[in-house]
Amino acid sequence: MYVAALGRFVLAIDCFAPNLERLHRAIQLANVANRVVLIQNAIYSHSGEFLRLSNNSKNIGGQDIQISKNRSFINDSYTVKTIQFDDLFPILLSRGIRGAIMKMDIEGSESFVVESGSRIFDSFEIPFIQMEWMNVRRYSERVKIILNFFKKRNYDPMTFSCQLLNSTQYSTWPGDMCWIKRNVSNFC
């Protein structure tokens, strides 16, 4: 909402329909609908699948996707259709986007963004990614994917106070951190 209020384009992806309804109402109240595109999908390594969300009664935005072999479709707000991050490329291109900053808070599924987003990361200048690390660090295979992806693209893991984080000690990183592209000014 803050970025849209500053006059910038915002692409917001959320897989939980009640969250999108709240966002849609807030966008209407703030009169920024012309600067925001809302997408209701879960970002995953494959498009077009239906996955279930967990029910987190303590955190309305805290649903994580449940990956299981039994993927039956149930038509409710806890069943989500997946997309790959690169599926959003045409939206960014049509808006004339050349660069962006990102916030990733997707309850341990952050690796699916990088697994399915090479085209976006290679085509647009993304100097700064804020990431919630609290849940993703529980999945060592997902952590490896994230670390390798950002290392290959010359990003450094940092605290919000611009302290470099040790990649071998990712389990001790703070719950919220950021990735900053090397040789980019104005962030630290």
Secondary structure, DSSP 4 states (H G I P E B T S, - for coil): -HHHHTT--EEEEES-HHHHHHHHHHHHHHT-GGGEEEEE-EE-SSSS-EEEEP--TT-TT---EE--S------STTEEEEE-GGGGHHHHHHTT--EEEEEE--TT-HHHHHHT-HHHHHHSEEEEEEEE-TTGGG-HHHHHHHHHHHHHTTEEEE-TT-PBPPGGGGGGS-SEEEEEETT--S--
